[in-house]
Amino acid sequence: MHRLAGSDAGFLFIETPSQTSVCVDLVELAEPPEGTPPLTLTTLRAWFEERLPLIPPFRWRLEHVPLQLHHPLWIEDPDFDLDYHLRERTLPAPGGLEEIEAFHAEHLPLLLDHRHPLWRVTLVHGLDGGRRQALLFQIHHALADGAAILYTMAQLFHPLPDGPLPPLAPAEQPRRGKVLGQALREQARSWRAIPSMFKDTKAKFAAAEARRAEEHPPVPRAMGDAPGTIFNLPGPPRRMTARTRVPLADLQQVRKAVGCTMNDVVLGVVGGGLRSYLAERGRLPEGSLVANVPVSGDPPGTPPRSWGNRFANFFVFLATDVDDPLERLHTIAEGTVEAKVLLETQGHFTLTEWLERIPPFVGRRGARWMIGRNARNTEAADYNVLVSNVRFTDDDFAVAGTDVAAVYLTGPIGDDAGLNITVVGYGPWLHVTIDASPVAVDDPHELIDDLRASLAALVACTA
């Protein structure tokens, strides 16, 4: 049994019928080599069954604590049924971009059944007139963050290691009394630390406020420093998506010329794209938009993991009030440096440590209150867009002899923050996916065009 961390349980707290916490990721396959048959559900099932010992979390389901006194446990599902998790669908002809994006968007608002392990994979037929296939992954964020999802995919797409695989853990349904007793003991120990935690948190935030008072680039606070925009209006459960891929070399050129990080360049591209998109609609605010940026919390040298959430978030102004692309990027780069210093000052995992101690019956109410507060405030927001940038691998992966051609990840959006832009580096490409509410983004392809134009402007400035 494994206890969910506070950061894992937080994704259960915020989930509602209209706000899912499921990551819906699309892996496109190349045309099979000559002589290699297309994937079938039977072949895919055998492929997964062979690799289940390498990804134990795919056999775990939630076991809730009585009275919601502590975070749930992950337990080996005694009724695990691989066939439940593997499905197949065929796209309508001609299976082009419109059809695959519609299929992807259809799955973005769907919830997963908590009575089963929180993942599903759909084998998608019919891409490019039937010449190609794809795999659509639905994985709950409580089970895995982006880094864990990518490691899981690497385990699935890589040849099996030499030698015997680890045995599957035995499945056992724990007794309610044992679950409750363990929860009470753990909570009693953790609550004893609250007085010292309160003192420590107060000191960290005081130090952060003192730094803000000094002469440093401005950094938004985590609550209320973003302007209210169409991206923050509540919308229906329906989702829209669009995607593109851009050469990694283009961003590397900009990074080297400016002397910033790759993540800064991604934020610069997003800032320019959102500026154009809102300006074209007469909705660009005077103040700068704010991005919520997750960053890895795994210390250097930490072994890769296939489950859990280990990240922190910083907030940065996207300089959408700056017209010049290079000046905008320099402003963002200075802001991210300071944002990381403030994150270090406040503590990467201060929020997570508090979430560890908040029982679900309190956490759910708090999450609902926060969402309601943000929805009622149309003049300001906590952030306008969540921008995630992760590197997958330079290796070439394959499934049953067919190469993996592209990897498009998405993250959940909120009732009060209806735009997520996720960037994944795979091989020589960056794969960019927009996940948006139709109220926030009425034409995601136009936003994709604006992002591409923003990158082109930066490339031209640094040629």
Wavefront OBJ file of the C-alpha trace (Angstrom):
o trace
v 0.000 0.000 0.000
v 1.150 3.527 -0.770
v -0.326 6.689 0.731
v -1.110 9.454 -1.743
v 0.988 12.539 -1.070
v -0.765 15.834 -0.505
v 0.187 16.959 -4.001
v -1.417 13.795 -5.417
v -4.589 14.135 -3.363
v -4.951 17.774 -4.401
v -5.956 16.583 -7.874
v -8.779 14.596 -6.288
v -9.895 17.625 -4.258
v -10.368 19.867 -7.291
v -12.143 17.332 -9.495
v -15.799 18.039 -10.276
v -18.202 16.826 -12.980
v -17.106 19.830 -15.089
v -13.415 19.871 -14.104
v -11.476 16.686 -14.592
v -7.961 15.989 -13.336
v -7.159 13.525 -16.108
v -4.203 13.997 -18.453
v -5.154 12.952 -21.994
v -2.062 12.279 -24.079
v -1.822 11.299 -27.723
v 1.023 9.164 -29.070
v 1.040 8.991 -32.855
v 2.710 6.066 -34.571
v 4.515 6.097 -37.896
v 3.482 3.907 -40.800
v 4.469 0.316 -39.997
v 7.583 -0.890 -41.822
v 6.947 -3.084 -44.821
v 6.046 -6.548 -43.611
v 4.964 -5.337 -40.143
v 1.206 -5.659 -39.610
v -0.773 -2.820 -38.020
v -1.348 -3.020 -34.291
v -4.378 -4.969 -33.148
v -5.997 -4.832 -29.743
v -4.786 -8.387 -29.136
v -1.188 -7.403 -29.939
v -1.454 -4.294 -27.773
v -2.834 -6.328 -24.884
v 0.086 -8.758 -25.047
v 2.511 -5.804 -25.243
v 1.040 -4.252 -22.085
v 0.771 -7.545 -20.210
v 4.488 -8.227 -20.751
v 5.384 -4.802 -19.345
v 3.001 -4.591 -16.384
v 5.771 -5.684 -13.969
v 7.692 -2.536 -15.014
v 4.776 -0.192 -14.256
v 3.186 -1.313 -10.955
v 1.007 1.855 -10.671
v -1.093 0.612 -13.586
v -2.411 -2.100 -11.227
v -3.198 0.245 -8.336
v -6.607 1.567 -7.427
v -7.745 4.009 -4.777
v -8.719 2.830 -1.309
v -10.428 5.668 0.526
v -10.054 6.164 4.268
v -13.296 5.986 6.271
v -14.736 9.424 7.106
v -12.146 11.009 4.740
v -9.766 11.504 7.664
v -6.619 11.070 5.572
v -5.551 10.834 1.961
v -6.461 7.601 0.160
v -4.118 4.681 -0.356
v -2.991 3.078 -3.575
v -3.567 -0.668 -3.288
v -3.062 -3.555 -5.694
v -6.458 -3.998 -7.333
v -7.672 -7.502 -6.437
v -10.057 -7.352 -9.415
v -7.592 -5.938 -11.942
v -8.786 -6.544 -15.507
v -6.414 -5.411 -18.255
v -9.170 -5.707 -20.856
v -11.144 -2.969 -19.068
v -8.297 -0.499 -19.605
v -7.592 -1.193 -23.291
v -10.031 -0.094 -25.982
v -10.048 0.688 -29.689
v -11.733 3.196 -31.978
v -11.580 4.015 -35.669
v -11.536 7.632 -36.808
v -14.013 8.758 -39.447
v -12.495 9.222 -42.893
v -10.179 10.691 -43.965
v -8.502 10.488 -40.534
v -6.705 13.796 -40.876
v -5.889 16.554 -38.403
v -9.536 17.559 -37.951
v -10.626 14.030 -37.075
v -7.784 13.226 -34.659
v -8.137 16.572 -32.864
v -11.894 16.047 -32.506
v -11.257 12.590 -31.062
v -8.665 14.012 -28.653
v -10.994 16.840 -27.578
v -13.853 14.391 -27.019
v -11.818 12.660 -24.310
v -10.456 15.762 -22.547
v -13.461 16.323 -20.221
v -14.071 12.644 -19.405
v -13.725 11.367 -15.839
v -12.201 8.018 -14.902
v -13.990 5.467 -12.728
v -12.338 5.466 -9.290
v -13.351 1.836 -8.751
v -10.563 0.851 -11.166
v -6.914 1.858 -11.614
v -6.986 5.408 -12.938
v -5.839 4.954 -16.521
v -7.075 3.857 -19.927
v -5.456 3.474 -23.346
v -7.348 3.543 -26.639
v -5.861 2.140 -29.836
v -6.902 4.569 -32.562
v -7.177 3.316 -36.146
v -7.670 5.243 -39.356
v -5.117 8.066 -39.244
v -4.054 9.417 -42.650
v -6.563 7.383 -44.587
v -5.881 4.260 -42.566
v -2.106 4.246 -43.024
v -1.270 5.092 -39.413
v -2.465 4.510 -35.846
v -2.216 6.234 -32.479
v -2.507 5.509 -28.768
v -4.627 7.789 -26.592
v -3.597 7.670 -22.909
v -5.937 8.817 -20.133
v -4.010 8.965 -16.844
v -5.258 10.663 -13.693
v -3.005 13.432 -12.424
v -3.331 12.011 -8.894
v -1.463 8.952 -10.164
v 1.297 10.664 -12.146
v 2.650 14.052 -13.171
v 4.235 14.751 -16.557
v 7.631 13.351 -15.600
v 6.100 10.122 -14.276
v 3.842 9.769 -17.327
v 6.787 10.124 -19.691
v 8.813 7.567 -17.732
v 5.843 5.191 -17.888
v 5.677 5.682 -21.649
v 9.406 5.020 -21.905
v 8.897 1.714 -20.084
v 6.095 0.824 -22.485
v 7.866 1.863 -25.687
v 11.317 0.491 -24.893
v 12.441 -3.097 -25.538
v 12.118 -5.365 -22.527
v 15.270 -5.541 -20.385
v 17.366 -8.683 -20.308
v 16.733 -11.058 -17.450
v 13.632 -11.813 -15.408
v 11.169 -9.034 -14.646
v 10.118 -8.266 -11.067
v 7.149 -10.340 -9.900
v 3.740 -8.715 -9.642
v 2.849 -7.764 -6.084
v 0.045 -9.809 -4.528
v -3.333 -8.084 -4.428
v -5.038 -7.891 -1.061
v -8.093 -5.948 0.089
v -7.096 -4.209 3.365
v -9.499 -4.290 6.296
v -11.318 -1.002 7.004
v -10.165 -1.056 10.607
v -6.526 -1.338 9.566
v -6.905 1.492 7.030
v -8.572 3.754 9.591
v -6.100 2.951 12.364
v -3.089 3.596 10.148
v -4.608 6.894 8.984
v -5.242 8.099 12.537
v -1.697 7.259 13.646
v -0.143 9.029 10.663
v -2.330 12.100 11.091
v -1.580 12.310 14.801
v 2.151 12.371 14.041
v 1.819 14.897 11.238
v -0.482 17.256 13.162
v 2.055 17.480 15.983
v 4.352 19.231 13.508
v 1.824 21.968 12.655
v 3.023 24.582 15.210
v 6.620 24.392 13.967
v 5.426 24.307 10.340
v 3.341 27.428 10.888
v 6.344 29.236 12.334
v 8.579 28.059 9.480
v 6.034 29.006 6.794
v 5.516 32.444 8.309
v 9.277 33.068 8.292
v 9.645 31.929 4.670
v 6.833 34.145 3.417
v 8.156 37.095 5.410
v 11.541 36.598 3.744
v 9.855 36.474 0.334
v 7.951 39.701 1.038
v 11.147 41.382 2.183
v 12.802 40.412 -1.094
v 9.841 41.738 -3.071
v 10.390 45.116 -1.411
v 13.924 45.260 -2.832
v 14.930 46.293 -6.354
v 14.245 43.122 -8.313
v 12.223 42.320 -11.453
v 8.519 42.150 -10.538
v 7.075 38.694 -9.942
v 3.332 38.039 -9.563
v 2.008 36.553 -6.371
v 0.184 33.251 -6.533
v -3.204 34.857 -5.915
v -4.868 37.752 -7.697
v -2.003 39.437 -9.588
v -3.164 38.392 -13.069
v -5.666 40.480 -15.051
v -9.097 39.001 -15.679
v -9.296 37.776 -19.290
v -11.459 35.578 -21.484
v -9.117 32.757 -20.469
v -10.521 32.973 -16.926
v -14.249 32.952 -17.704
v -16.135 29.838 -16.546
v -17.213 27.628 -19.407
v -18.917 24.320 -20.206
v -17.255 20.938 -19.695
v -16.605 20.724 -23.452
v -12.971 21.140 -24.484
v -11.157 22.227 -27.625
v -7.674 21.272 -28.709
v -5.159 22.031 -31.425
v -1.530 21.133 -31.845
v 1.568 21.671 -33.901
v 5.227 20.782 -33.868
v 8.188 23.116 -34.312
v 11.904 22.408 -34.827
v 13.851 22.207 -31.587
v 16.730 23.878 -33.440
v 14.723 27.103 -33.826
v 14.301 27.485 -30.074
v 17.919 26.515 -29.456
v 19.011 29.302 -31.822
v 16.992 31.857 -29.848
v 18.216 30.491 -26.513
v 21.883 30.748 -27.489
v 21.499 34.235 -28.951
v 19.694 35.640 -25.905
v 21.532 33.650 -23.230
v 18.411 32.383 -21.499
v 16.892 28.967 -20.820
v 14.820 26.859 -23.181
v 11.858 27.328 -20.858
v 12.274 31.105 -21.156
v 12.070 30.808 -24.945
v 8.895 28.717 -24.676
v 7.378 31.372 -22.396
v 8.485 34.074 -24.832
v 6.730 32.270 -27.676
v 3.586 31.873 -25.571
v 3.667 35.520 -24.486
v 3.899 36.732 -28.072
v 1.214 34.345 -29.282
v -1.270 35.280 -26.554
v -0.592 38.988 -27.081
v -1.510 38.664 -30.774
v -4.513 36.436 -30.126
v -6.071 38.822 -27.595
v -5.166 41.960 -29.566
v -6.919 40.573 -32.642
v -10.083 40.350 -30.527
v -9.685 43.690 -28.799
v -9.276 41.842 -25.474
v -5.621 42.515 -24.636
v -5.412 43.931 -21.081
v -3.113 46.808 -20.188
v -1.286 44.743 -17.601
v 0.762 41.683 -18.469
v -0.724 38.212 -18.527
v 0.574 35.761 -15.920
v 1.732 32.198 -16.573
v 1.651 29.380 -14.043
v 4.757 27.292 -14.718
v 5.282 23.850 -13.141
v 8.910 22.852 -12.601
v 10.363 19.529 -11.537
v 10.908 19.013 -7.838
v 13.025 15.882 -8.225
v 16.568 16.592 -6.978
v 19.376 16.023 -9.516
v 20.334 12.371 -9.683
v 16.936 11.156 -8.455
v 15.976 7.860 -10.121
v 13.062 8.176 -12.557
v 9.641 7.348 -11.161
v 6.405 6.034 -12.637
v 3.967 7.568 -10.169
v 3.354 10.546 -7.937
v 3.569 14.315 -8.290
v 6.854 15.966 -7.494
v 6.795 19.481 -8.827
v 6.447 23.075 -7.707
v 4.983 26.065 -9.530
v 6.246 29.560 -10.085
v 4.329 32.492 -11.553
v 5.793 34.902 -14.081
v 4.619 37.878 -16.103
v 4.567 37.106 -19.846
v 5.342 40.727 -20.783
v 2.303 40.894 -23.076
v 2.397 44.654 -22.499
v 5.734 44.784 -24.376
v 5.595 45.105 -28.168
v 9.143 44.128 -29.177
v 9.665 40.310 -29.234
v 13.279 40.374 -28.009
v 12.566 42.921 -25.289
v 9.621 40.767 -24.226
v 11.840 37.674 -24.012
v 14.512 39.518 -22.010
v 11.807 40.740 -19.600
v 10.448 37.213 -19.191
v 13.933 35.746 -18.658
v 14.687 38.279 -15.912
v 11.320 37.507 -14.342
v 11.839 33.734 -14.315
v 15.211 34.106 -12.595
v 13.597 36.143 -9.837
v 10.538 33.868 -9.684
v 12.789 30.869 -9.036
v 14.618 32.760 -6.281
v 11.280 33.577 -4.632
v 10.146 29.970 -5.006
v 13.332 28.841 -3.275
v 12.801 31.449 -0.545
v 9.207 30.386 0.065
v 10.107 26.701 -0.172
v 9.457 24.444 -3.142
v 7.224 22.149 -1.151
v 5.694 24.411 1.489
v 2.226 24.037 -0.039
v 2.686 20.294 -0.464
v 3.700 19.900 3.181
v 0.476 21.608 4.245
v -1.568 19.490 1.851
v -0.084 16.397 3.506
v -1.859 17.380 6.711
v -5.220 18.523 5.345
v -7.752 15.662 5.446
v -9.932 15.224 2.354
v -13.145 16.357 4.034
v -11.463 19.743 4.592
v -9.414 19.820 1.383
v -12.398 19.286 -0.904
v -14.330 22.140 0.684
v -11.308 24.419 0.471
v -10.774 23.596 -3.204
v -14.439 24.289 -4.014
v -14.243 27.615 -2.187
v -11.122 28.637 -4.115
v -12.688 27.733 -7.460
v -15.870 29.616 -6.588
v -13.919 32.666 -5.425
v -11.973 32.828 -8.649
v -15.079 32.345 -10.801
v -16.809 35.276 -9.084
v -13.853 37.632 -9.555
v -13.835 38.758 -13.201
v -11.423 41.670 -12.676
v -8.431 39.651 -11.499
v -7.187 36.068 -11.590
v -4.444 33.941 -10.105
v -3.007 33.217 -13.557
v -4.139 33.276 -17.186
v -2.415 30.262 -18.718
v -0.593 27.186 -17.468
v 2.539 26.500 -19.522
v 4.301 23.164 -19.093
v 7.509 22.303 -20.937
v 9.053 18.843 -20.568
v 11.752 16.945 -22.426
v 10.901 13.343 -23.292
v 13.858 11.704 -24.970
v 16.222 11.692 -27.916
v 15.792 7.919 -28.205
v 13.636 6.379 -30.910
v 10.787 4.420 -29.358
v 8.511 1.838 -30.939
v 5.446 -0.270 -30.189
v 5.457 -3.807 -31.576
v 7.819 -2.834 -34.384
v 6.185 0.491 -35.316
v 8.019 3.717 -34.480
v 6.577 6.391 -32.212
v 6.335 9.475 -34.454
v 4.964 12.172 -32.137
v 3.971 12.696 -28.491
v 1.335 15.297 -27.591
v 0.663 15.752 -23.867
v -2.097 17.817 -22.274
v -2.784 18.929 -18.733
v -6.180 19.537 -17.145
v -7.725 22.997 -17.197
v -9.809 24.573 -14.451
v -13.235 26.151 -14.250
v -11.430 29.445 -13.608
v -8.356 28.954 -15.837
v -9.397 27.659 -19.215
v -6.122 27.473 -21.124
v -3.288 24.956 -20.878
v -0.327 24.866 -23.264
v 1.922 21.817 -22.977
v 5.205 21.434 -24.849
v 6.995 18.077 -25.158
v 10.431 17.610 -26.664
v 10.751 14.336 -28.564
v 13.655 13.864 -30.948
v 14.332 16.996 -33.053
v 10.836 18.427 -32.492
v 8.847 20.247 -29.858
v 5.237 19.075 -29.839
v 2.819 21.803 -28.719
v -0.738 21.082 -27.558
v -3.479 23.515 -26.562
v -6.211 22.330 -24.188
v -8.866 25.008 -23.788
v -12.414 25.822 -22.852
v -14.426 27.079 -25.865
v -15.205 30.218 -23.852
v -11.492 30.894 -23.363
v -10.343 30.059 -26.891
v -12.935 30.124 -29.659
v -10.409 29.176 -32.352
v -7.446 27.131 -31.066
v -5.975 26.843 -34.576
v -5.726 30.620 -34.767
v -3.860 30.566 -31.460
v -1.533 27.887 -32.875
v -0.861 30.174 -35.854
v -0.122 33.053 -33.453
v 2.320 30.877 -31.496
v 4.115 29.872 -34.688
v 4.296 33.520 -35.779
v 5.671 34.464 -32.354
v 8.450 31.886 -32.712
v 9.182 33.025 -36.270
v 9.597 36.613 -35.040
v 12.116 35.519 -32.400
v 14.018 33.389 -34.910
v 14.188 36.340 -37.319
v 15.436 38.648 -34.550
v 18.264 36.270 -33.653
v 19.286 35.076 -37.131
l 1 2 3 4 5 6 7 8 9 10 11 12 13 14 15 16 17 18 19 20 21 22 23 24 25 26 27 28 29 30 31 32 33 34 35 36 37 38 39 40 41 42 43 44 45 46 47 48 49 50 51 52 53 54 55 56 57 58 59 60 61 62 63 64 65 66 67 68 69 70 71 72 73 74 75 76 77 78 79 80 81 82 83 84 85 86 87 88 89 90 91 92 93 94 95 96 97 98 99 100 101 102 103 104 105 106 107 108 109 110 111 112 113 114 115 116 117 118 119 120 121 122 123 124 125 126 127 128 129 130 131 132 133 134 135 136 137 138 139 140 141 142 143 144 145 146 147 148 149 150 151 152 153 154 155 156 157 158 159 160 161 162 163 164 165 166 167 168 169 170 171 172 173 174 175 176 177 178 179 180 181 182 183 184 185 186 187 188 189 190 191 192 193 194 195 196 197 198 199 200 201 202 203 204 205 206 207 208 209 210 211 212 213 214 215 216 217 218 219 220 221 222 223 224 225 226 227 228 229 230 231 232 233 234 235 236 237 238 239 240 241 242 243 244 245 246 247 248 249 250 251 252 253 254 255 256 257 258 259 260 261 262 263 264 265 266 267 268 269 270 271 272 273 274 275 276 277 278 279 280 281 282 283 284 285 286 287 288 289 290 291 292 293 294 295 296 297 298 299 300 301 302 303 304 305 306 307 308 309 310 311 312 313 314 315 316 317 318 319 320 321 322 323 324 325 326 327 328 329 330 331 332 333 334 335 336 337 338 339 340 341 342 343 344 345 346 347 348 349 350 351 352 353 354 355 356 357 358 359 360 361 362 363 364 365 366 367 368 369 370 371 372 373 374 375 376 377 378 379 380 381 382 383 384 385 386 387 388 389 390 391 392 393 394 395 396 397 398 399 400 401 402 403 404 405 406 407 408 409 410 411 412 413 414 415 416 417 418 419 420 421 422 423 424 425 426 427 428 429 430 431 432 433 434 435 436 437 438 439 440 441 442 443 444 445 446 447 448 449 450 451 452 453 454 455 456 457 458 459 460 461 462 463
